[in-house]
Amino acid sequence: MRAIDAGILVCNECHALNRHVPGSDSQHCSRCGAVVHARRPNSIAYTWALLITAMILYIPANLLPIMTVSTLGQGSPDTIMSGVITLMKHGMLPIAAVVFTASILVPTFKLIGLGLLLYSVQRRQPLSARQRILMYRFIEFIGRWSMLDIFVIAILVAVVKFGRIASVEANLGAIAFAAVVILTMLAALTFDPRLIWDNTESDDDHE
């Protein structure tokens, strides 16, 4: 049985349990006073909007240069992928693997995973609630690692300032990539995971 079936609402602010008041259009949390809802209003619409925007920005994030490393006055801008290839050519395979995972695999998985999760919930696809919630928790877990590349660039730009000897400059690709990371994190936050458990009475988890 779901909490909503038992007449219990969860506050999104302080997570207190509140007894649903029948006939009430706007109910407030008994602990913090925030408005409580059975489900977050327009959760799917907001999540789709953020996700689609992130998908659009993901294109320039990978095509535009993300940073320029100059040595002795010479340097060329690198995209994420060209930076990974450069690291591999210099024998720095572990660092290249970390950058590739954090900057390519993680954002791609988040975009595809959130899209599949939204589609399966909205269209009620034959995917069990347990599979959906595991996917959602994994997406939330890996989300924190998406900013690794941006952190590295920010540290390099701040530390490597030796004039014409050596310098690092962030490019437009870094801005687009940071926007993608932030938008996917917001998309994961606006999605109401309680929707996963709605209309799943036929799943194996409820047998």
C-alpha positions as CSV (number, residue, x, y, z in Angstrom):
1,M,0.0,0.0,0.0
2,R,1.2,3.5,-0.9
3,A,1.2,6.4,1.6
4,I,-1.3,8.2,-0.5
5,D,-3.7,5.3,-0.2
6,A,-3.5,5.6,3.5
7,G,-4.2,9.3,3.4
8,I,-0.7,10.3,4.3
9,L,1.2,13.2,2.6
10,V,4.9,13.8,2.8
11,C,6.3,17.4,3.1
12,N,8.9,18.0,0.4
13,E,10.7,20.6,2.7
14,C,11.1,18.8,6.1
15,H,9.8,15.3,5.1
16,A,7.2,15.3,7.9
17,L,4.2,13.0,7.5
18,N,0.9,14.7,7.4
19,R,-2.6,13.3,7.5
20,H,-4.5,14.3,4.4
21,V,-7.5,16.6,5.0
22,P,-10.4,15.6,2.7
23,G,-11.8,18.5,0.7
24,S,-8.8,20.7,1.3
25,D,-7.5,22.6,-1.8
26,S,-4.3,23.8,-0.1
27,Q,-2.9,21.9,2.9
28,H,0.1,23.1,4.9
29,C,2.7,21.0,6.8
30,S,2.0,20.7,10.5
31,R,5.7,21.1,11.2
32,C,7.2,23.7,8.9
33,G,4.1,25.3,7.3
34,A,5.1,24.5,3.7
35,V,2.4,23.6,1.2
36,V,2.2,19.8,0.9
37,H,1.0,17.9,-2.2
38,A,0.3,14.3,-2.9
39,R,2.6,14.6,-5.9
40,R,4.8,17.5,-7.0
41,P,2.8,19.7,-9.3
42,N,3.8,19.4,-13.0
43,S,6.8,17.3,-12.0
44,I,7.0,15.4,-15.4
45,A,6.6,18.6,-17.4
46,Y,9.3,20.5,-15.5
47,T,11.7,17.6,-15.7
48,W,11.2,17.2,-19.4
49,A,11.8,20.9,-20.0
50,L,15.1,20.8,-18.0
51,L,16.2,17.6,-19.7
52,I,15.5,18.7,-23.2
53,T,17.4,22.0,-22.6
54,A,20.3,20.0,-21.2
55,M,20.2,17.7,-24.4
56,I,20.4,20.8,-26.6
57,L,23.3,22.3,-24.7
58,Y,25.1,19.0,-24.7
59,I,25.9,19.4,-28.4
60,P,27.9,22.7,-28.0
61,A,29.4,21.3,-24.8
62,N,31.1,18.6,-26.8
63,L,31.8,20.5,-30.0
64,L,33.1,23.8,-28.6
65,P,36.5,24.1,-27.0
66,I,36.4,23.6,-23.3
67,M,39.8,25.1,-22.4
68,T,43.1,26.3,-23.9
69,V,46.4,25.4,-22.4
70,S,49.2,27.7,-23.5
71,T,52.9,26.9,-23.0
72,L,55.6,29.5,-24.0
73,G,52.9,31.5,-25.7
74,Q,51.7,28.7,-27.9
75,G,48.6,26.6,-27.4
76,S,45.5,25.3,-29.1
77,P,41.9,25.0,-27.7
78,D,40.7,21.5,-26.8
79,T,37.2,20.0,-26.7
80,I,36.4,17.3,-24.2
81,M,37.2,14.5,-26.5
82,S,40.3,16.0,-28.0
83,G,41.6,16.6,-24.4
84,V,41.1,12.9,-23.6
85,I,43.0,12.0,-26.8
86,T,45.8,14.4,-25.9
87,L,46.1,12.8,-22.5
88,M,46.2,9.4,-24.0
89,K,49.0,10.4,-26.4
90,H,51.0,11.7,-23.5
91,G,50.6,8.3,-21.7
92,M,48.3,9.6,-19.0
93,L,45.8,6.8,-19.4
94,P,44.3,6.9,-15.9
95,I,43.6,10.6,-16.1
96,A,42.2,10.2,-19.6
97,A,39.9,7.5,-18.3
98,V,38.7,9.6,-15.4
99,V,38.0,12.6,-17.7
100,F,36.2,10.4,-20.2
101,T,34.1,8.8,-17.6
102,A,33.2,12.0,-15.8
103,S,32.7,14.2,-18.8
104,I,31.4,11.8,-21.5
105,L,29.9,8.7,-20.0
106,V,28.3,10.1,-16.8
107,P,26.4,13.0,-18.5
108,T,25.3,10.8,-21.4
109,F,24.0,8.1,-19.0
110,K,22.2,10.8,-17.0
111,L,20.5,12.2,-20.1
112,I,19.5,8.8,-21.5
113,G,18.6,7.4,-18.1
114,L,16.3,10.3,-17.1
115,G,14.7,10.2,-20.5
116,L,13.9,6.5,-20.3
117,L,12.7,7.0,-16.7
118,L,10.3,9.8,-17.7
119,Y,9.1,7.9,-20.7
120,S,8.5,4.7,-18.8
121,V,6.5,6.5,-16.0
122,Q,4.6,8.7,-18.4
123,R,3.7,5.9,-20.9
124,R,3.4,3.2,-18.2
125,Q,5.9,1.0,-19.9
126,P,6.4,-2.6,-18.7
127,L,9.3,-1.8,-16.3
128,S,9.0,-2.7,-12.7
129,A,8.9,-0.1,-10.0
130,R,12.0,-1.6,-8.4
131,Q,14.0,-1.3,-11.7
132,R,12.8,2.4,-12.0
133,I,13.8,3.3,-8.5
134,L,17.2,1.7,-8.8
135,M,17.8,3.6,-12.0
136,Y,16.7,6.9,-10.3
137,R,19.0,6.3,-7.3
138,F,21.9,5.5,-9.6
139,I,21.3,8.7,-11.6
140,E,21.3,10.7,-8.4
141,F,24.5,9.0,-7.2
142,I,26.5,9.6,-10.3
143,G,25.3,13.2,-10.7
144,R,27.8,14.6,-8.2
145,W,30.7,13.3,-10.4
146,S,29.6,15.3,-13.5
147,M,31.2,18.5,-12.2
148,L,34.7,16.9,-11.9
149,D,35.8,18.3,-15.2
150,I,34.6,21.8,-14.4
151,F,36.3,21.7,-11.0
152,V,39.6,20.7,-12.7
153,I,39.3,23.5,-15.2
154,A,38.5,26.1,-12.4
155,I,41.5,25.0,-10.4
156,L,43.8,25.1,-13.4
157,V,42.6,28.5,-14.5
158,A,43.1,29.9,-10.9
159,V,46.5,28.2,-10.3
160,V,48.3,28.1,-13.7
161,K,49.0,31.8,-14.2
162,F,52.6,32.2,-15.4
163,G,52.2,34.8,-18.1
164,R,53.7,33.6,-21.4
165,I,55.4,30.6,-19.8
166,A,52.2,28.7,-19.0
167,S,48.5,29.6,-18.7
168,V,45.1,27.9,-18.8
169,E,42.0,29.6,-20.1
170,A,38.4,28.4,-20.0
171,N,36.4,28.5,-23.2
172,L,32.7,28.5,-24.1
173,G,32.5,24.7,-24.1
174,A,33.1,24.8,-20.3
175,I,30.1,27.1,-19.8
176,A,27.9,24.9,-21.9
177,F,29.1,21.7,-20.1
178,A,28.5,23.3,-16.7
179,A,25.0,24.3,-17.8
180,V,24.3,20.7,-18.9
181,V,25.5,19.4,-15.5
182,I,23.4,21.9,-13.5
183,L,20.3,21.3,-15.7
184,T,20.5,17.5,-15.3
185,M,20.9,17.9,-11.5
186,L,17.8,20.1,-11.4
187,A,15.9,17.6,-13.6
188,A,16.7,14.8,-11.1
189,L,15.5,17.1,-8.3
190,T,12.2,18.1,-10.0
191,F,11.3,14.6,-10.8
192,D,9.0,13.1,-8.2
193,P,10.1,9.5,-7.5
194,R,6.8,8.8,-5.9
195,L,5.4,8.7,-9.5
196,I,7.4,5.5,-10.0
197,W,5.1,3.7,-7.6
198,D,1.8,5.0,-9.1
199,N,-0.1,2.5,-11.2
200,T,2.3,-0.4,-10.6
201,E,-0.1,-2.8,-9.1
202,S,0.6,-5.3,-11.9
203,D,4.3,-5.3,-11.3
204,D,6.1,-8.3,-9.8
205,D,7.0,-6.1,-6.8
206,H,3.4,-6.0,-5.6
207,E,2.6,-9.7,-6.0
